[in-house]
Every structure is written in structure tokens, then in C-alpha cells.
Amino acid sequence: MTKNESGTEPLNVYTVVLFTLVVQKLFGAIAWSWWWVSAPIWVAILIYLAVRMYRLIPRSNRITPPTPSEHNL
């Protein structure tokens, strides 16, 4: 992530959406459960964990298409 001239990182989409949903929930504009209001946090965590788990799988164990030599062509 790049930094701007002031040395701080810009806000990402998750932060803006979370802030918007929390403000709407606190002012009564939406009647959602807090689980859905906090969804940007746990969705981002789930995506991060899924990518990390995928990267932990050794390349030799990943499914690869067979090569022509394996088909005895």
C-alpha cells in the first residue's frame, strides 16, 4: 500500500464501508444485526485466511493438468 505526502496510508474500501455501517447503525438508519454491520471486518479476515491457507499448500500437492507425456501420446 502506498503512502501519501503526509506519511499516512489512505483508507481502504473495508474501512469506509465499516465506518458508514456503524454510523448508520448507531443513528438508527438501519436495523441490521451487529454481525452484519461488522461484516467488512470478518469478511476481510476470511479472505486473508483463505489466501494464506492456499499459499501453505506445497505446489507439488496442487492439482495440475496432466502433461501430454502422461497420456502416452
C-alpha positions as CSV (number, residue, x, y, z in Angstrom):
1,M,0.0,0.0,0.0
2,T,1.4,3.4,-0.9
3,K,1.6,6.3,1.5
4,N,0.5,9.8,0.7
5,E,2.5,13.0,1.3
6,S,1.6,13.2,5.0
7,G,3.0,9.7,5.6
8,T,-0.2,8.0,6.4
9,E,-1.9,5.2,4.4
10,P,-5.1,6.0,2.6
11,L,-8.4,4.5,3.7
12,N,-9.4,1.3,2.0
13,V,-12.9,0.2,1.0
14,Y,-13.4,-2.0,4.0
15,T,-12.7,0.8,6.4
16,V,-15.1,3.2,4.6
17,V,-17.9,0.6,4.4
18,L,-17.4,-0.3,8.1
19,F,-17.4,3.3,9.3
20,T,-20.6,4.0,7.2
21,L,-22.4,1.0,8.5
22,V,-21.5,1.7,12.2
23,V,-22.7,5.3,11.9
24,Q,-25.9,4.2,10.3
25,K,-26.5,1.6,13.0
26,L,-25.8,4.0,15.8
27,F,-28.2,6.6,14.4
28,G,-30.9,4.1,13.7
29,A,-30.9,4.3,9.9
30,I,-30.5,0.6,9.6
31,A,-31.9,-2.2,11.8
32,W,-29.3,-4.8,10.9
33,S,-27.7,-7.1,13.4
34,W,-24.3,-6.1,14.6
35,W,-23.0,-9.3,12.9
36,W,-23.9,-7.8,9.5
37,V,-22.6,-4.3,10.5
38,S,-19.2,-5.9,11.3
39,A,-19.2,-8.0,8.2
40,P,-16.4,-6.0,6.5
41,I,-14.1,-7.0,9.3
42,W,-14.8,-10.7,9.3
43,V,-15.1,-11.0,5.5
44,A,-11.7,-9.4,5.1
45,I,-10.2,-11.8,7.7
46,L,-11.8,-14.8,6.0
47,I,-10.4,-13.8,2.6
48,Y,-7.0,-13.2,4.2
49,L,-7.0,-16.6,5.8
50,A,-8.2,-18.4,2.7
51,V,-5.3,-16.9,0.7
52,R,-2.8,-17.8,3.4
53,M,-4.1,-21.4,3.6
54,Y,-3.8,-21.7,-0.2
55,R,-0.2,-20.4,-0.1
56,L,0.7,-23.0,2.5
57,I,-0.2,-25.9,0.2
58,P,3.0,-27.1,-1.5
59,R,3.0,-26.6,-5.2
60,S,3.5,-30.4,-5.7
61,N,0.2,-31.1,-4.0
62,R,-1.8,-28.7,-6.0
63,I,-4.0,-30.1,-8.8
64,T,-2.3,-29.7,-12.2
65,P,-3.5,-30.8,-15.6
66,P,-1.7,-33.9,-17.0
67,T,1.1,-33.4,-19.5
68,P,1.0,-34.9,-22.9
69,S,3.6,-37.5,-21.9
70,E,1.3,-38.8,-19.2
71,H,-1.3,-39.6,-21.9
72,N,1.2,-41.8,-23.8
73,L,0.8,-39.7,-27.0
